[in-house]
Amino acid sequence: MSRSSNTPASNVLPFPNTMHGLRPFEPEAMDDELFKLYKELLESEPSIYDMLLAINIVINDKGWAITTAESLDCFIATVGKWEAKGE
């Protein structure tokens, strides 16, 4: 089966256009609700794509988005800090 030129590679996350104009994730975007969602998602073992979409749904309402490797790295580092604090 051949891949059309419009089909992204399997490692590319095609985010909806509605995420443009939102601020990249920063540590201050983390709150109890988001941390709880992250922990619940880990338990259900979704794909990275599905996990990021679920997280983005929550943070988009607050003006944030994870759309770049840098914002994903920031999110991961922030989760690590929250886990270390035991929150």
N, C-alpha and C positions, 0 to 999 in steps of 0.2 A: 504494500500500500504506500503510495507516495504522499508526501506532505505538501500541501499547497503553500505558496509563499506568504499567505495571510495567517497561517497557523503558527503560533509561537512555539518555540522549543519547550520541551517539557519542564525545563528548569527556570522558565521565565514566568513570573506572576503577573498576569494582565489585570491591573487594578482598574476599577471603573473610573471613568472620566470625572465623576462627581467628587473625587478626592483631590483634584487639582485646586490649588488655592488654600489648602489647609496647611497648618504649621507642621513641620516634622516633629515626631515624638521627642519630648524632652522629659527629664525626670519628674518635673512638677506635674506632669499629666497622670502619673501613677496615683491611684487611690485604692481604698479597700475593695471597692466594687471590681475594678480592673484586675487587681491581684487575685481576687477570688475567682474571677472568670478564667484567668490564666491557669490557676491550679486545677480547676474543674476540667478545662480543656486537656491538660496534660493527662488526667486520669482516663479520658475517653480516647486518647491517642489519635487525634485527627491528623490529616496531612498538614504540612506546613501551610499550604495554600488556604485550607479551610480554617486553620487556627488564626492566621493573619486576617482573613476576612471577618471572622467573628470579633477579634480584638478591634479591628478598624471600625466596625459598626458602633461599638461602644465609644471609642475615642473620637470618631468623626462628629458625633453630637456635641462634643466639647471643643471642636475646632482643631483637632490633632489628626495625624495620619502616619502610618508606617508604610512608606512607599519606596524607600531607598535602603541600601545596605547600611548606610550610616544611621538612619533612624531605627532600623532593626537592631543594630549593634547597641544603640543607646537603650532600647527597650530591654534587651537581654541583660545588659549591665545593671539596669535599674531593678529588674526582677531579682538578680543576684544579691543586690544590696538589701532588698526587702526580705529575701529568704534568710540572709545572714542576721538580720535584726530579729527574726522570728515572728514577724508580723503576719 
